[in-house]
Amino acid sequence: MSKRVTMSDIGKELNLSTVSVSKALNGKEGVSEQVREQIIKKAIELGYAYPKNSGEEGVKPHNIGIIISEYFISKDAYYSRLYEKTMMKLADEKQIGLLEIIKKSAMESLEAPALIMSHQIEGLIVLGQMSKKYLDMLNSYDLPVLYLDFYDEDIREDSVISDSIFGSGLLTNYLIHKGHRDIAFVGSIHSTSSIIDRYMGYLRALYLADIPVKEEWRLEDRDENGVRIEVSLPKNMPTAFVCNSDATAFELVKKLQREGYRVPEDISIVSFDNFIYSEMSTPKITTYGVDTDAMVLNAVRIILRKLDDRSYSVGRMLIPGTMIERQSVKDISG
């Protein structure tokens, strides 16, 4: 069995004191946000498990596994942040979080997570979409399971997700009220449950406004393996795009600008997540903010409740968000 990673190990890697590492990992003051982010990133990299508070007499911590696809942890900073928040919330609850990154080859061969096979965990949080066959395999083990940020129509497991249908509909209606009727959707709907839900919200808004749906205006942003690809612009350009994520919108804005379009003067853009990309963009992007804090709080609450009562179930829990208006949309209603 490999040696358990300690705060001292993290400190040595970063040339920081154990006290600084402890403050960062336990959400206390005394370290800058930049240093805190470096420490959390290194903790993830080394596989650090947040321990219980040894001073809590009579409290038995649970070992909670968190598994995530290698694609999400290496290519999508949104999921890294969601994982960090989950680990911090488990630490707040005096529980132990253990991370395992599932490689593509393991998913394809239906290789069970080592955390399950070594009997290290009592409950499991699956973070981010995984294949149906892999989820079926996980379901064969006698463990409480929760899906975070996705769901599966055919597998009856509790899940905590953002309200993607409502959020996307809100964004699309915002564009319609600004005078746009030629509106495209950017997102590969077969990639994740959240993307197809965001597409459904877009469709609903168009139907209710009696705006025809054009198949040529549903654009792919990922390949068959879920890897992001450059968006191909349609021959007949819309006046606005609804993007399934801030990361996709950020890249689309840059592509449009390279092609000679101005945002928002020529083309308007809205997106989903309210993650760092929406503020990095020039112009900053109007987006629907996902409440990741509420998602994590409820995910941890549910998995701990399921450990105490195996019959407990919430089904699919929708977490509402908020639209943040920025500078990426032009009003053409006049």
C-alpha positions, 0 to 999 in steps of 0.5 A: 500500500502506498504511503499516505500523503501528508501536509508536510509532503505537500509543503516540501513540494512547494517549499512552504510550511506545514502551517501554511498548508494546513490553513489553505486546506482547511479554509482558514485565513493566513495565506493568499488566494494564489498560494491557496490555489497552488496548495490545493492543486498540489494536494490533488496532484499528490492524492492527498486525503483530508483527515478528520479532526482528531479532536472530535471525540465519538465522531467516526469519519466515513471514507468517501470516494470521488472518481472522475474521468481523466479527461475532465481532471486534465482538460476542464478546470471547472471539474478540478474546482468542483472536486476541490470544493467537494473535498473541502466540504467533506473536510468541513464535515470531518469526513475523509475524501479519497480521489481516484482518476479513472483512465480511458482504458480502465473505463473501456475495459470496465475495470473497477476503481481501486478504491472499491476493490481495496474496500477503502470507501463506504460511499462513492461520488461520481463526478462528471459523465461516464459511460453507461456500461461503466456506471452499470458496473459501478452499480453492481457493487453494494455502495451508496452512490451519488452522481454530481453534475450529470445524470443517467436516464436508465440508471436509478441513482441519485444525482445533483445537477444544475438546472440546465434546461431552465438556464439555457431557456433563460439565456435564449429568451434574453437574446429573443428579447434583445431582438434576435431570431437567428440563434444558433446552439453550440454543443455536442448533445451526445456528449453529456446529459447537461449539454442535451438539457441545455439544448432542450432549454434552447429549443423550448425557448425557440418553440415558444417564440415561434422561431423555426429551428434550423439543424444547420445551427446546431454546432458541435464542440466535441468529438466522439470521445468528448474532446473539445474541437474547434467549432465550424461556423455555419455557411449562413451566419446567425446573429447570436450563439447560445454556447453550452459552456464558458470554455466553448464560448471563449474559444468561439469569440476568438474564432469569430474575431479571427474571421473578422466578426465583432462581438457583440456588434456583429454577433452576440454570444451567451454561455453557461457556467460563470466560470473563469473563461466568461471574464477572461474573454474580450468582451466579457460574456453574459452567462448563466452562473452555476451554483457549485457551492450549493451543488457540493453542499447538497451532494455531501449532505446526500451521500452522508445521509445515504450512508446512515440510511440506505433507503434514502433517495432524492432522485434528481436534484436541480440546483438553480443558478443566476444569469450574469449580464455582461458585454457580449450581447447587442440589442437589435430590437430597435 
